Amino acid sequence: NVTSPTRASSSSSKSMKKSKKKTKKSTASTKEDVTVVNSNEDEDEVEVKLKDALGEAEEKKSKKKKKKKYNRQITEESEGTFSEVEEEASGSESEDEGSAADDDDTEGGSAGEDDDDDDENEPLALLVVHAAMHMLFLPQFTCEFYEEDVGSSNDYLDSESDDDDDDDENDKDDDADNDEEARRRRADAEGRAEAGLGKPRRIARGVRLSPRPVGIVWAPGVGFTPDGKCLVGAKRSAAAATNGGKSGAGKGKGGGRGGTGANTAPKLNPEAAYTRKYDKNRIEVLRLLLAACSDPLFSPADEYNPLASRWMSVAVAADAPNAPCLFYSLLNTVISYDPHSANLGNIVGGVTPYSGGLSSDAHVKLVELSAQVLCVLLDCGLSGDPIPYENRRGEPIVRLGEAYGVGFNIFRVLLARIDSGRDLEALYRGFVRLLRNMHEGKNTLLAMPTQQTRLECHQELLILLWKTLEENPLFLDFILTRCDVCELVTPICYLMYVSRRDSTQVGLIHICTFILLKLSGERSFGVSLNRPFRTKLPCDLPLFSGSHADLVSITLHKIIVNGSYRLVPLYSCFLTIVSNFSPYWRSMSLVASVKLVNLFELFSSPKFLFSSEKAYRHLALLLEIFNNIIQYQYNGNQHLVYAIVRRKDSFGRLASLTLPKAIYQCNKAFPISEKPEYDADAEERATRQVAAMSVQDVDEKGNPLGKKMETVKEDSDDDATEAVPKPSKAAVNEHLPGRFVPTEAWMGELKANLPLETCNRLLQHLVPVVDDMCRRKNGVVDEIEILEVFKDITMVGLLPVPHAIVIRKYQPNQYTSIWFTAFMWGVIFLRSQKPPIFDKECIELFQVSNEDEEGGGN
């Protein structure tokens, strides 16, 4: 049954009102015509003809009503669109009787072609999408036989009779079975309180969010245990069931295996509940659903509207069949998959819930396709309301006003409502296990039967992780305070490091950057990064002994100096990430210290500094990093202090920069005859050199150049600046057409935005100390001795007053939202080519290139 009872009744009520008006008009016009034509006939004949005319009008009316009732079963995205269709339809019916007779055959042809297309697409979208969602839980086709829950077959709405015991606030959660369960509940309640969610609000009516029947969900994980129990609303449902038992079980509220009485439901046979034998059928139906929801692919990016997709709106509507079951099935299929035990059966919680009847290839494909479909279903509509609501029986529900509002997405609401610590931990462990598969799979040297199965859906996993961080207000705080977030940071850094040179993986580095930027906006993240890093990654990462903060900074440095030129727009994001956690960086390794100061030299070089008017913003972020560490974490960061002292000339040149020097250096860096060329191998050669004072030139976009690699000796340039005559502004413009030219206003802006005072004060005090040591030992001084001296020196009273810690958080906007949509569909398109399910000639969301079949998609 694909008809929504609520929407059909709403549509029927509107149709009835409209029918009454039309009947009055038709009766009046028909009666008038009959009276005019038969003015000379007797009253009996007139009365007979009037009855016949009225009968024909009512018959016509009945036919139209049946057709339009079928075509108007879906609520429009906005009330304006719905009323516009009604006005057009009523306008066509108010015409003369002859044209109304033609309308019987053409079904409102005078309403316009656009209206006809909309009316034709609505039932088609409803039919295809609802059929696919029904087939995903068809007994003996995609799931086992199941018994319907009592009173829940097609009733996705609460009945108003779910009352009337006040439950006497039966929330005595402290009589848990053990102290561990009580501690979990208290922690969950505290987390909800900190997020501003509080206790669930109780309302009488709404759309249920509990999966029914629970036996058709494909895998355990969030909301489901390995032995077949459903935990969605189980705690409160058990209390309600107890009260219901006292008041009388005749109401039939807690029977069956539904979410209503999950704790009282009998245990299921895990192999029957979570079988894999229907994986191939599930794959084919999911491909159908994915194709049905692909209309964003055929809309230009600048015209894309996430609320305007008719097919997607049907799939995520409140009355979408089996929507909660589909959400938990897709999510749990992804996060419960274990690559370690894929060849021996997926072990979850010590139980083997999957049958091994088929090879794991089909299940791996199902995992990847489930991630894609779930990402698509979470991409449209508006964000879900995380504030919990429940009915009288303790089941989670959504208010009717929200459920039938514009942009409602039941899948986003379900994701936002995950609030139990057990479920959040299952989510986190699933993401960690699958993302670590990328580097752990490559570390396997021998082809043993228990080796990991390599997943290729890491990009979909990152999208899903991002959407979880964005939608669920409890997940971010949970992984930062109750988990080891470094387990996520390590695979993210690995993916960024190995993909830095591949121009087809730019989107992957973008989404990894956004995730790190989102995490770095929280203080707990900076503190957590101080955990030691001991993982051996299968890449050419420089050897260092330090923390995960060193791993992040070294990775980002490598991307800047040796990454694709298409990553230049992300440089500010990279430095913002490091700046956000720098106040909490307790001990920076020697490698990270040298690389950060090397970045300072790179960004302060004329090739970069004068490449554009705002190029100095990278220097400002680097100086903020140095200031944060010097002011708040001086003890323990002697390596950074020593690296700054060794590069004192770079800081001095920047502090003493004047307009004549800036113009001279700009002319020298960008002569009129020079055409900068990007050399991708030059920076790789540069990283192999150990010269402490070396710097790589970059062009105006920040791309590394391979022209020369030499020790920085710009003191001679400063001397030359004094010798040459001061060029006029006209002369500069003549030699640099279309290029940036330093001005007095720019110099003032530069000086105002570069916080050099802290580093200058540090150098003024420490440089004489080092010089004195060198004089006493005839210039032969061990670095270890200098570091020991720095440990004993206190900078209290010598540095400026500590500045306030500034944290820059990610702020979403419509452009990043469109980018995520385009990136997601680009990934899905490239991974759906065998066999292809999308027509690449018609795609408008991004540009499809045929140059490289494997990678060049979007």
N, C-alpha and C positions, 0 to 999 in steps of 0.2 A: 504494500500500500504506500504510494508515494505522495499521498495527499496529506497536507498538514491540517489537522482538525481546527486548530486555532485560527490559522490564516484563512482557511476555507470559510470558517464562520464569519470572520471579519469581512472577507470579500463578499460573502453572501448578504451580510447586513447592508453593505453599501449598495450592492446590486438591487436589493429589495427596495431601498429608498428611491433609487433611480428608476426602478420599474414602476413605482407608484406614480411618479411624475410623468413618465412617458405614457402610461396607461391613460392618465387623465387627458394628456394632449391628444393621443390617438383617438380616444373616445369622442372628444369634443369635435375634432376635425372630421371624423367619420360621420358623426351624427349630423353635422352641418351639411356635408355633401349629400347625404341621403335625403335630408329635408329639402334641399334646393332642387334636386333632380326630380323628386316625387311629390312636388307641392300639390299636384292635382289628384293624387291617389287617396284612397281612404286610409283611415288611421290603422286598420289591421295590417294592411300590406306594408305600410311604412314601419310598423313595429316589427314585423317578421324580417324585413330587409335589414333593419337596424341590428337585430339580434345576430343575423348571419355575418354582418360586417364586423361586429364586435367579436364574434367567435374567431373569424379569420385573423383579426388583429392580435387576439390573445394567443393563438397558435403560433403566429410569427414571433411574438414576444417570447414564448416559451422556448422556441428553437434557439433564438439569439442568447437567451439567458443560459442555456446549457453549454453552448460553445464558449461564451465569455467566462463562465464560471470555471471552466477548465483552463482557460488562458490567463486567468488572473489569480493563480494560487500562490504566487510568490510576492511578498511585500517588496515594493520598490525601495531603492536606497534613500530616497527623500520623498517627503509628502508632496513636493511640487511636481515631481515627475509623475506620480500616481494621479494627481488631480488633472495634469495636462492630458494624460491618456483618456481620462474620463470625459473631459470637455470635448476632445476630438471625436470620441465615439458617439457622444450624445449629439454633437453637431451633425454627424453624418446621418443619424436616425431621424432628425427633425426635418429632413427633406421631404419631397413629395412621395406619394405611395409607389409610383413606378420605380424610382431609384431605390426605395426601401426594398422592393422585391428583388432588385439586382443584388442588393447587399446580402440577401440570404445566401446567394451562391458564392460571392466573393469575400464574405466575412469582413465587412467594413472596409472595402477597398478605397472609399473616399476619404478615409482618415489619413492617408498618406503612406508612402512606402516605408518610411522610418518606423512608423507605428506598427505596420505589419511585421517588419523584421523583429521588433522587440517582442511582439506577441508570439511569433514563431519560435524565438530563441528561449523564451521563458519555459515552456513545457519541455523543450528538448533538453535544456540544461537540467531541469528537475528530473527528468526521466533517466538521463545517462548517469549523472552524478549519484543520484539516490540508488539506482540499480547497482552501480559499482560498490557503493558502501554497504549495500545489502549482501552482495556476492562475497565480500571479504569475510563474512561470518555466516556462510551458508553451510549447514550440516553436511558432512561427508563430501564436501568440496573444498572448503578452506578451514573448517574446524570440525570437532567431533559433535555428536548429538548432545543436546542439552535440554533441560527442562526449563520452561519459562518460569520466571519469578512470579509469584502470586501478585496479581494486580499491576504488572509492569510490562505487559507485552508491547503495546504501542503507546502507553500513557507516559510521555516524557514530562508531563506537567504534574505538579502536586495537586491533589484534590483538596478542596477547602475544608473537608471534614477531618483532616489530620490534626486533631485537637485532642482533647481540650483539657488534657491534664497539664497543669502549669509546670510539671516536672519538678516542682519545688526546688529548682536550681540543683538538679541531681548531679552536679559536677564534682563529686568527691573523688578527685583524681589521686588523692594520696593513699587510697587503699589499693595500690598497685601490688602486683605479685611479689616484687622484690625492690630493693633500694635502687638498683640500676634503672629499672623502669621508671621509678618515681623521679630519679635524677634527670632522665631523658625528658620527661614531661615538663619538669620545672625549667629545664634549659630551653625547650621549645616555646614555653609560655613567655620566658624572658626575651627570646629572640623576636617573637611577635610583638611584644610590648615595645621593644626598642625600635622596631620598624613602624610603629604607630598603627598596628593592625588590631591588637587587643583580642578579646574573646569574640567568637562568632556571633553575629547578630541573628536573632531568630525572627523569621517572618512566616506568614501563613502560606503564601503561594509563590511559586517560582519554577524555573526550569531545572530539572535534576542534573547534577554533574557526576553522580555515581554510576559506574559501569554496570550494566545489566544485560544479560546475565553474566556473572563473573567467569563462568566456565569457558567463554569463547575468547578470552584474552590470550594472546599468543605466547607471552613469555612473562616470567617473574621479574621483579625489580621495584620500580616506583609503585607503591600502593598494593603490591602483591608479593606474597611470600613463596618460596620454592615449593611448599607443600600445598599450594592452591588456595590459600586464604586471601581474601580481599581486605585491605586495611583502610580503604577510603571511607572515612566517616565511621570507622568500626568502633572507636572508643565511645563516642557519644551514642552510636546506634545500640551498643550493648546495654548502656544504661536505659535507653528508651525502651528496649525490648524487655528489660526487667520490669519497668513500670507497666508496660503493656500487658505482661503476664499477670501482674497483680490485678489490673483493671479488667482483664478478660482477653483471651486470645482470639475471640470471634471476629475481630476486625481484620485479621489476615495481613497485618503489617510486616511481620517479621519472618514469614516463611520463605522457603526456597534457599537458593544460594546467592541471592542478590546482595547488594551493598547494604541493605537494611540491617540485616543481622549477621554481619560477616563473622563476628567472633563466635556466634552460636551455630554457624553453618557447619556441616560435616566436612571433614578433610577430604580433599580430592586426591585421586590417583595422579601424581605429578606427570607420569608419562602420558596419561590420557588428556590432562589439562594443557600441557605445553608440548604438544607433539610437533615434530618437524616434517611429518610425511606429506603435508599439504603445501610445502614451501613453494613448489613450482607453480601451483595454481595461484597462490597468493602473489607471486611475482607478476604473473600475467594480468591479474586484476589491478594491481598497483600501477602497472604501466598504463592501463586504460585510464585510471584516475589521474595519473600524472599528465597524460595527453589531454584529458578533459579540462584540466586546470591550467593549461599552458597559454591562455590568451595574452598574458603580459608579454610573451615573446614577440608578439606581432603588433605591439604598440610602440611608437617612438619614445625614447627616454624622456624627452622634454614634454610629452603629452601624457605620460603614464599617470594614472590615478588609481591608487590601491583600493579605493572604495567603489570604483565603477565597473569592476569585472563581474558580470552576471553569473558566470560559471563558478567563480571562486566564492561569490556570495552564497550560492546554493550549498557549496561544500562545507562552509564554516557557519551556516545558520544555526539557530537554536534548535530547529526541528530536523537537522541532518540526522539520518538514521544511524544508530550505533556510534555516534561521534565520540562519547567518552571511551567506549571499548576500543575504537580505532586509535585514539590518542595514546592510551596506555599500551596497546599492542605495538604501535610503531616505536614509541619511546623505549619500551622495555626490550624490544627486539634488538635495538641498537646498543643500549648501555649494558645489557646482560651478556653480550657476546664476549667470549674470552678466547683470544687468539692462541693462548698457551695450550689450551685443552681442546682446540677445535678438531683435532684428528682423533681424539679419544672420547668425544662427547663433552658437551659444555657442562662443567661442574659449577654449580651455583650453591654456595652455602653448604657444601658437603653432600648435596643431593645431586643426582644426575637426572635433571628434568626433561632432557631431550632424548628421543629415541634416535638410534644411529642407523636407521633403515636406509637413508640415502647418503650419498657423499656430501661433504661439507661445502662443495662448490655452490650448490643451490642455496644453502643457508647464507653463505658469504654474500651472494648476490642479493638475497632478501634483506640482509643487514644494510647494505649500501643503498638499495632502493628505498628502504624504510626511512633512512636518514634524508634522502632527497624529498620524498613525499611530505615528511613532517616539516622540513624547512619551508616547502612551498605553502603548506597549510598555515604556517605561522607567519607568513610574510604579508598577508593582506589584512585589511581592516584596521581597527584601532587597538591600542593596547588594552589588555584585560584588566579589570578591577581586582586588585589582590585582597580587598577587604572581604573577609569570609562571611557568608550568610548560610544559614541552615534552616531546615524545616522542623516540625515538631518531633520528628523521629531522629534528628541529629544528622541527616543527610545533607551534604553540601548542595546548594542550589544557587541560581542566579535570579535576581529580580526580573519580573516580566518587563518592566520599563526599559531595563538595560538590554535584555535578551532580544527585544524587537526594535531596538534603536538603530540608528545609522552606524554602519561600520562595526557591528558586533561580530566577534570571532570567538566561537566557543573553545577553540584549541588554545588561543592565547589566554583565555580565562583559566582553563585547566592548568596551563603551565604556571600562571601567576599564583594559583591557589595551592601549589605544593608547599606545605609549611611544616611537615613533620621532619625531625632530625634524621630519622631512619631513611626517609625518602630522599632528602637532600644529600645524605652521605652516599646513597646508591647512585645518584646522579653524578656526584663528584668522582667516585671510584670508577664509574663507567668511562667518563671522559679521560681520566688519567690512564687507565688500562689501554684504551684504544689509541690515544695519542702517543703513548710510549712505544706502541707497536712499531712506529716508524723507524726508530733507531735501534730498538732491541731486536727487531727482525734482521737488521743488517749485522748485528753483532754475533748472530748464530753462525758458527763456522762449519759445523758438521750437519749433514742432512739426516737427522735422527727422526724417528717416528713422532716424537713429542715436540718437534720444533714448531715455532709460531707460524701461523698463516698470515701472510702479508695482506693488510687491508689497503685499498687505494682510495678510500673515501675520507681522507684526512681533511680535505677542504670542506666537505659537508659537515664533518664533526666540528670544525672551527666555527662554521656558521651557526650550528646548533648551540655551541657553547656561548657564542656571542648573544644569541637570542635569549638564552636562559639568563645570562647576566643582566640583560636589558629588561626582561619581562618580570622576573621573580625578585622582589625586593629583599628576600631572605637569603638567597643563594650566595650573593657576593659576601655578605657578612659571615655566613656560615663557613665558606672555604677559607676566609682570612683569619678567623678566630678559633675554629674547631678542627681545621684540617691543615695539612702542610701544603701551602700553595706553591711551594718550590717544585712539587711534583708536576705541576702544570707548566711552570716557567721553563723547565729544562727541555721538554719536547718542542715547545713553541720557539725557543731560541735555536734549537737544532734545525727546525724547518726553515727558519729565516736564514740561517747561515748557509745551508746547502743550496738554497734557491736564489741567492743574491745575484748570481750572474745570468740567470735564465730569464729572458725578457717575457716568456709566457707565464712566469710565476709571480708577476708583479702584484696581481690581486691577492695571492696567498700572503705575501709580505705585508700588504695593506691591512688585511684582516688581523694578522698577528700583531701588527703595530697598534691597531685599535684596541685589541684585548689588553695588551700591556699598558696602554694609556688609561684604559678604564680601571685596571687594577691599581696603577700607580697613584691614582687620586685618593687612595685610602692610606692612612698612616700605618695600619697593620701590615700592609704589603711591604713598605720600606723596612719595617722591623723584621719581618719574616725573611727577607732576602739576605740577612746576615748569617743564615745557616750555611755551614761549610758545603762546598761543592766537591763531590768525589766521584761523580759519574764519568765513565769513559765513553765518549761519543765517537761514532765511526766517521770522523771528518778531520780536517787538518786544523782544528782549533789550537791556538797557541797554548803550550803547557803553562799552567799557572797554579799557584796554591792560594786559594782564597775562597770567597763566598759566592752565592748565586748573584749578588749584586755585581761582582766582577764578571761573571758570565754574561750578564745582560749588557754591560758597558763594552766588553770586548766584542760581542756579537754586533752591536750597533756600530762600533768603530769600523769593523771589517766591512759592513755594508756600505758605509760612507766612502771609504777609500778604495774599495774593490767591488762595488756593486754595479748593477745596471744603471745607466744614465736616466732611466725612467723613474728611478727612486728619489731623484733630487727633491721633489715636493715634500718628501717625508722627513727631510733632515731636521726640520724644526720639531716634528713629533718625536723623533729619536732623542733629541737633546731635552725635550720637555719631560720625557719619561725618566731620564737620569736625574734631571733637576728635581723631580717630585720626590724621589727616594733618597737623594743625596744628604739631607739633614740627618738621616738615620743610619748612614753608612759608617759603621764603627771602624773597620780596618780595610783599607784599599790595598790590593796586591800591587807588587812592583810593575807587573805587566799592564794592569789597568791604568795605573798612574801615568806611565810613560805614554800610553796611547791617548789618554785624554789631553795631555799637554801637547802631544803631536797634533791633535785636532785643533787646538788653539793656534798653533803655528799655521796650520793649513788655512783656517778661516781668517786669520789676520794677514795672510799674504796678499799682495796687490792684485794678483789674478782673481782672487775671490772677493776681497773687500770692496773693490771698485767694479765688480761685475754688474751690480744693480744698486739702486738707491737704498734698499732695505736689507742688503746682504749682511750688515753688521748685527742683525738680530741673532744670528748663530753665535757670534762672539758674546753677546749679552747673556745668552743662556749658559754658555760655558763658564763665564765669569760668575754667574749665580751659583753654579755647581761648586766652583772652587770656594766661593765665599761661605756657602752652607757648611762645607766640610771643615774649613778653617775656623769658623765661628763656633760650631756646635760639636764637632768631632775631631778637634785638633790632636788630642792624645789618641794614638793608634793609627794615625795617617801620616807618619813621617815620610813614607815613600812619595806621596803626592807633594808634600812640602819641599822635599829635596828635588823632585822633578821641576817644580816651579822655580826654585833657586837656580838650577842649571840653565833654564830658559829665560833668565832675567832680561836678556837683551830684547826678546820679543815683547815682553810687557813694557819695557822702557820705550821702545819705538812707538808702540801704540799710544802710550801716555803723552809722548812729546810730539805727536803728529800735528802738523800745521797745514793750513790750506796750500801754501806753495809746495810743500813736500807731497801732499796728497795729489796735486795736479801733475807734478813731475812723475811720480810713481804710476799714476793712471796712464799717462802718455807712454811710459816705458812698457807697461804691461799690455797695453792694447794699441800698438801702432796701426796705422791705417792699412798697411800692406799685409798684416797678419790675419790669417784665417785659422782659428783654432780647430784642431782635429782631435777627436776622441780616440784614445788608444787604450783599449780595455786591458792590455797586458802590462802597461807601464806601471800601474800601481801594484801589480803582483810582484814585479821586480823590485819595487820600492820597499815592500814589506820584508824582503829578504835582507835588506841592508840594515846594519846596526848603528849607523851614524846617528848620534843623538840629535844633531842639529839639522837633519835633512827634512825637506818638505817637498810635497808634490804639487806642482802648479795645476790650476784648474781653469776652465774657461768661464765665460760669464754665467753659465748655468750651474756651475759647480761640478762639471764633469772632469775627471782626471785627464791630464794631457801627458803625452809621452815625449815631449820635446827635450827636456833636460832634467837631470836629477843631480842637484848640486847642493853643497853646504850653503846655508843662508849667510850671506855676508852683506847685509844691507846697510852696514855702517858707511861703506864707501858710497852707497847711493845717497845717504844723507849729506855726506860731504859734497857730492856732486851737485846736490840741490842748491847748496849755498853758492856754488860757482856759476851756475847757469842763470841767465836773466829770468825774471819772473814773467811767465807768459801771460798774455792778455786773454780774456775770456773769449774774444772773437777768434783768436788764434787756436785756442783749444777746440772750439766748435768746428773750425775748419778742418782740423786733423782727425776729429772723432765724430763723424756724422752719425747720428742715431744712437750714440753710446752715452752712458751715464757720465756726467762731469761733476766733480766735487764743487760745492759752493759753500759760502759762509753759513747759510742756513743749514746745509747738510752737516757741516762740521759742528755747529752748535747742537744739532740733534744727536750726532754721534757721541759727543762728550757727555750729553745729558743721559743717554741710555746705557752707557758702558760703566758698570759699577767697579771701577778699578781701585778704589781707595783701600779696600781690605788687602788686596794682593800687594799694593805699593807699600803699605805699612809693614807687611810681613817681610818684604824684600829689604826695606830700609833697616830692619833690625837684624836679620839673619845673614845677609850677604857679608857685612863686616865680620861676623863671627867665623864664617867659612874662610874668608880671606886671611884672617889672623891665623887660623889653623894651618893654612897652606904656607904662610911665611915661616911659621915655627918649625915646620917639617920639610922645608925646602921644596914645596910643591908636590910631595908624594904623600897623599892622604888616602887612606882606605875609606870606601863608602860606608862601611859598617861603623867606623868611628864617627863619621858625620851624623849618621842616623841615631847613634847613641847620644850624641850631644843634643840633637833636636828633641829627644825624649825628655831630657832634663830641663830644657828651656820652657818657661811658662810665658804665654803671650797675654796674660791678664793685665789689663791696663795699657797695653801697647796697641791693641787693635781698636777699631771703631766700636761703638755700641752695637751689640748684636741686632741685626735686622729681624723683622718678623718673617716667619717661614711662610712662603707662598706656595700653594698647591694648585696646579691647574688641572681641572677635571674636564673630562670629555663632555661636550654638549652636543646632543644630536640635532640635526636639522634636515630639511627636505632633501638636500643634495646628497648627504651621506646615506639617507634612506634609499634614494634612487640608485646610488652606487651599489649598495648591498643587494638590491633586487637584481640589477644587471649582472653583478658578479655571480650571484647564486644561479641564475638561469644560464650564464655562460658555462659554469662548471657542469650543470646538468646536461646542457646541450652537448658538450664535448664527451660526456660519459654515456651518452645515449645513442651512439652511432652503430652499435652492433646488436640488432639491426636498428637503423635510424627510425625515430618516431616523430621527428619534427622536420618540416620542409625548410631547409636553410635558405632557399631563395626568397621566402616570405618574411624572414625574421627582420624586425626593425628595431628591437631593443638595443642591439649592438651590431657591430659590423663583423661579418663572417669572412675570413680570409681562407683561400684555398691553397696558400703557399705551403703550409705544413699541416698535414692531415692529423698529426698527433697532438700538436700543441697550439697552433696559432689561432685559436677560435675567436676570442673576443678582444 
